[in-house]
Amino acid sequence: MNFDLFAPEAQANVLPCDGVVEDFGLILTSEQSEKYFRYFLATLAWQHDEIILFGQHHKTGRQVAWYGDENYQYHYSGTFKQAHLWNPALFRLKQHIEKLVGHSFNSCLANLYENGTQAVGWHSDDEAALVSATGQETVIASLSLGATRKFSFKHKYTAEKVDLLLHSGQLIVMRGQTQQYWKHALMKSTRILEPRINLTFRYFF
């Protein structure tokens, strides 16, 4: 089945309760999406992610690249990630998304999945660095490029699930209490042979 035949429509909130995930639909044309995908695939500073899981060091199949306003470090999953200064095209895309979302971002964590066998398990983006001392809401904008993939949310207490098919050029934004009450995951699929890039724009305090 070609999922791209069914282009996503914008929705104010895909979650039924306890959070807000706004789906902006496709914010790029197919030509723009393809150009960005090919350019970022070739030029971003990709490297395999490293995490500490149950006290053991692991190197993931997916690759990551982290960019931001400064050469700072970001700590998660027991390891430190070093940020690169903005790639010019990535910075322009950030500015475009900021205007759509109405929120500023100072960093972008890019993820590269070579095919459907590479995925991310259930987790929340609730690190202390993403939450301000004043309790300002956590806002994360996520742009998909490349292969269409299934992205799911699961409520931490009721186990209710919400599934989305994220297309190339599609933007979703997680706001409010989403990270407090929901986990999310990129699901595996052996049918998907093409790569996908996910750009997650964040604000670190």
N, C-alpha and C positions, 0 to 999 in steps of 0.2 A: 504493500500500500504506500502511496506517495502522500505523506502527511501534509506536504506543502500545498496540496490542492485546496486545503481547508485553512485559509489565512485566518489568524486570530483576530477577534474583535476586542476593542478596548472595554475594560470593566473597571468600575470604581473600586471594587474590593472582591477578590475571589474567595476570601475566607468567610465562614459563616459567623464567627465570633472571635473575641479576644485577640484582635490584631487587624492590621490592614496590609494587604498586598494588592497594590494597584497595578493593573495590566494596561500598559499604554498601547498594546498591539505593535504593529510594525512601524518603527520610526525612521527606517531607512528603506530606500527602494532596493530591489533585488540587485541592481547594478552596484549601488553604493555598498551594500552588504558584502558582495563578492570582492570588491576592491579592498575594503577594509580587512576582510578575512585573509586574503592573499598577502597583503602588506604586513599585517601583524604576525602572520605565520612565519614570514621570512625575516622580520627585523626585531621583534621583541627578544629580550635576553632570557630565553627559556632555559630552565634547569629543572631536573627532577626534584619534587618536593620531598622533604625529610621531616618525619614526625616521630615523637616518642609515644608509644602505645603500650600500656601495661608494663612500663619500665624498660621496654626494648626499642632500639632504634630501627626505623624502617624507612626505605626509600620507595616512594610511590611510583606507579606507572605514569600517571599524569605529570605534566610539567607546568611550572608556574613562573610568573615574572611579576615583580612588584614595582610600581612606580609611584612617585609622590612629589610634593613640594620641596622636600629636603631629602638628604641621604640618611634618613633615620632607619632604625631597626624596629621590627614588629615581632613580638613574641607570641607564638601560639603553638599548641600541641607539643610543648616542651622544647621547641627550637626557636632560634632567632632568624628572621628573614631581613635581608638588607635591601632597602629601596633604592631604585635608580631614579635620577631626575627625569622628568616627563619626556617621553617621546613626543615630538611635535604633533603628529597626527592624533595620537592618543589624547593630548591636551586639548586639541580643537574639538574632539568628540566629547570630552568631559564638559567643555563649555556649552555645547549644544544640549547635552543631557541636563545640565544644571538649569538651563532656561525652561526646559520642559517640566522638570520636577519641582522647581522652586526651592532648591536646597543646594548648598555649596559642598564640594568634596575636595579633600586634600590628598587623596591617594587612590590607587587602583590596583587590585590584585587580579591578575589575568591568569586563567587556567586553560590548559590545552589538553584535550582528550583525543587521542589518536583514532579511537573507534568506540563502538558501544560496549566493549569489555571493560573500559576504564570509566569509573564512576566515583561518586562520593557518598559515603554512608550517612545515616541520620545524625544531624548535629544542629546546634544553634550558634549563631554568630553573636555571642553574648560576652565577649572578652571585655575586661574592665576598660581598656583603651578606647572602646567604641561608645562608652557611656560617660557623659560629662558629669562633673561634680554637682551641677545644678539639676540633674535629672532630665536633661534634654533628651528627647526621643532619639532612638537609633534609626537612622535612615540609610538603607543600602540599595543602590540602583544596580540592576543586573541586566546586561545586554548580551544577547546570544548571537553568535556568528557561526556559519557553517551548518553542520548536520542538525536536523530536528531531533530533539531529545526529550524524554519524559522527565519532568521535574515534579516532585511530590512534597506535600506538607502533611505532617502528622501531629495532632494535638497531644501535648505531653501528658495530659490527665485523662482525656476521654478516648484517645487513640483514633478519633475521627480523622479521615484522610481527605485531601484534596489533590487531584492530579492535573497537571498542565502539560501540554505539548508546546515546547518553546522552539520557535522558528527562527531562522536567520534574520536578524534585524529587529527582533522583538525585545521590548524593554519591560521589565517588571520592577516595582519598587516596594521593598519591605519597610514598613513604618510602625510607629507606636509600640504596642506590646507584643508584636509578632515574635520576637526572639525570646521573650519571657514564657510564652505559652505554646509555641510551635517549634518543632524541628523540621528541617527540610533535607532533601537528598536528591541527587541525580541518579536515576535508575539505570541499571545495566540492560543491554539488549544485544544479543549476538547477531541480530539482523543488520545492525548499523555498522557499516564498514568505513564511513567517511569521518574525518576529524571535525571537532567542534571547539571553538574558542568562546570562553565566557569571561566577560569583563565586569568586575564587581567594584563599583565606585563607592568609596566609604569616606567618613570623616573621623580621623583619630584625634583624641584630646590629649 
